[in-house]
Amino acid sequence: MISPEAEGGSGGFTLRRARSQDVDAIFALVNLMAAGELMLPRSKYRIVSALASYFVAVDPQDQVMGCGSCAVLWTDLAEICALAVRHDWQRKGVGSALVGALMEEARRMGIPRIITLTYRIDFFVRLGFSIEDKDAFPRKLWRECLECPKLEQCDETALYKDL
Ligand SMILES: CC(C)(COP(=O)(O)OP(=O)(O)OC[C@H]1O[C@@H](n2cnc3c(N)ncnc32)[C@H](O)[C@@H]1OP(=O)(O)O)[C@@H](O)C(=O)NCCC(=O)NCCS
């Protein structure tokens, strides 16, 4: 299990909590993926507001090449948001490690279940997530959705994992 507090890692990357100096890199990474319609775009303000929920993966030069956020939706539910890994670092275990850190963060807060909305179903299933009917979660909890132009035509899949 990966501890979010752990500075250090394997495979040439390190996971750590995000710092204010990381905001520009997180903003660039998330919006690069959003340009490819792989995730929703995010404003810098939105990233700054939720910075305490972000973890980053950094290379040996401390350059951010992966990020993800553990958003608390309710007392018993967290959501994995803004998960992205730079293309040249994909398929090296960075995304899985970030998901591990975000789950650990939810556990640390005593939250028993974590969900995500994604196009990458297989990736999350491999990490032990199960597909869930989106309607099983109260719409008001899907903060992401309220800002999404697709709202009622959502084509992402909801997955959950008990922690
Ligand atoms: C989804 C995403 C975060 C995954 O990041 P990643 O760092 O490539 O993830 P991992 O390396 O941990 O796993 C990816 C795949 O590589 C495989 N893999 C892991 N380590 C590997 C290694 N050392 N060598 C080869 N393959 C490996 C995994 O088995 C996994 O396979 P799967 O996708 O079939 O499950 C990344 O592809 C991404 O940023 N995509 C665009 C944004 C996006 O879709 N975000 C998710 C929205 S919720």
The ligand as an SDF file (V2000), in Angstrom:
LIG
                    3D

 48 50  0  0  0  0  0  0  0  0999 V2000
   -5.4460    6.7190  -17.0770 C   0  0  0  0  0  0  0  0  0  0  0  0
   -4.0200    7.1200  -16.7580 C   0  0  0  0  0  0  0  0  0  0  0  0
   -4.0170    8.0790  -15.5860 C   0  0  0  0  0  0  0  0  0  0  0  0
   -3.2190    5.8690  -16.4060 C   0  0  0  0  0  0  0  0  0  0  0  0
   -1.9070    6.2790  -16.0540 O   0  0  0  0  0  0  0  0  0  0  0  0
   -0.6570    5.2930  -16.2180 P   0  0  0  0  0  0  0  0  0  0  0  0
    0.4700    5.8920  -15.4830 O   0  0  0  0  0  0  0  0  0  0  0  0
   -0.4470    4.9500  -17.6300 O   0  0  0  0  0  0  0  0  0  0  0  0
   -1.2100    4.0330  -15.4170 O   0  0  0  0  0  0  0  0  0  0  0  0
   -0.4140    2.6930  -15.0960 P   0  0  0  0  0  0  0  0  0  0  0  0
    0.9110    2.6780  -15.7400 O   0  0  0  0  0  0  0  0  0  0  0  0
   -0.4670    2.5170  -13.6230 O   0  0  0  0  0  0  0  0  0  0  0  0
   -1.3790    1.6410  -15.7590 O   0  0  0  0  0  0  0  0  0  0  0  0
   -1.7300    1.7710  -17.1300 C   0  0  0  0  0  0  0  0  0  0  0  0
   -1.5800    0.4790  -17.8130 C   0  0  0  0  0  0  0  0  0  0  0  0
   -0.2240    0.1860  -17.9120 O   0  0  0  0  0  0  0  0  0  0  0  0
    0.0180   -1.1030  -17.4030 C   0  0  0  0  0  0  0  0  0  0  0  0
    1.3050   -0.9970  -16.7520 N   0  0  0  0  0  0  0  0  0  0  0  0
    1.5780   -0.6010  -15.4980 C   0  0  0  0  0  0  0  0  0  0  0  0
    2.8880   -0.6470  -15.2600 N   0  0  0  0  0  0  0  0  0  0  0  0
    3.4640   -1.0760  -16.3990 C   0  0  0  0  0  0  0  0  0  0  0  0
    4.7790   -1.3110  -16.7880 C   0  0  0  0  0  0  0  0  0  0  0  0
    5.8020   -1.1410  -15.9550 N   0  0  0  0  0  0  0  0  0  0  0  0
    5.0030   -1.6960  -18.0730 N   0  0  0  0  0  0  0  0  0  0  0  0
    3.9900   -1.8800  -18.9270 C   0  0  0  0  0  0  0  0  0  0  0  0
    2.6880   -1.6760  -18.6090 N   0  0  0  0  0  0  0  0  0  0  0  0
    2.4510   -1.2920  -17.3730 C   0  0  0  0  0  0  0  0  0  0  0  0
   -1.0740   -1.3730  -16.4290 C   0  0  0  0  0  0  0  0  0  0  0  0
   -1.3270   -2.7400  -16.2920 O   0  0  0  0  0  0  0  0  0  0  0  0
   -2.2220   -0.6470  -17.0610 C   0  0  0  0  0  0  0  0  0  0  0  0
   -2.8980   -1.4480  -17.9790 O   0  0  0  0  0  0  0  0  0  0  0  0
   -4.4790   -1.1940  -18.2020 P   0  0  0  0  0  0  0  0  0  0  0  0
   -4.6610    0.2310  -18.6530 O   0  0  0  0  0  0  0  0  0  0  0  0
   -4.7990   -2.1940  -19.2600 O   0  0  0  0  0  0  0  0  0  0  0  0
   -5.1410   -1.4450  -16.8840 O   0  0  0  0  0  0  0  0  0  0  0  0
   -3.3320    7.7740  -18.0020 C   0  0  0  0  0  0  0  0  0  0  0  0
   -3.4650    6.8960  -19.1050 O   0  0  0  0  0  0  0  0  0  0  0  0
   -3.8970    9.1320  -18.3700 C   0  0  0  0  0  0  0  0  0  0  0  0
   -3.4420   10.1590  -17.8800 O   0  0  0  0  0  0  0  0  0  0  0  0
   -4.8940    9.1290  -19.2910 N   0  0  0  0  0  0  0  0  0  0  0  0
   -5.4840   10.3660  -19.7380 C   0  0  0  0  0  0  0  0  0  0  0  0
   -6.3650   10.9820  -18.6940 C   0  0  0  0  0  0  0  0  0  0  0  0
   -7.4020    9.9980  -18.1740 C   0  0  0  0  0  0  0  0  0  0  0  0
   -7.9990    9.2210  -18.9210 O   0  0  0  0  0  0  0  0  0  0  0  0
   -7.6120   10.0570  -16.8520 N   0  0  0  0  0  0  0  0  0  0  0  0
   -8.5470    9.1730  -16.1750 C   0  0  0  0  0  0  0  0  0  0  0  0
   -9.7900    9.9370  -15.9500 C   0  0  0  0  0  0  0  0  0  0  0  0
  -10.5200    9.4020  -14.4360 S   0  0  0  0  0  0  0  0  0  0  0  0
  1  2  1  0
  2  3  1  0
  2  4  1  0
  2 36  1  0
  4  5  1  0
  5  6  1  0
  6  7  2  0
  6  8  1  0
  6  9  1  0
  9 10  1  0
 10 11  2  0
 10 12  1  0
 10 13  1  0
 13 14  1  0
 14 15  1  0
 15 16  1  0
 15 30  1  0
 16 17  1  0
 17 18  1  0
 17 28  1  0
 18 19  1  0
 18 27  1  0
 19 20  2  0
 20 21  1  0
 21 22  1  0
 21 27  2  0
 22 23  1  0
 22 24  2  0
 24 25  1  0
 25 26  2  0
 26 27  1  0
 28 29  1  0
 28 30  1  0
 30 31  1  0
 31 32  1  0
 32 33  2  0
 32 34  1  0
 32 35  1  0
 36 37  1  0
 36 38  1  0
 38 39  2  0
 38 40  1  0
 40 41  1  0
 41 42  1  0
 42 43  1  0
 43 44  2  0
 43 45  1  0
 45 46  1  0
 46 47  1  0
 47 48  1  0
M  END
$$$$
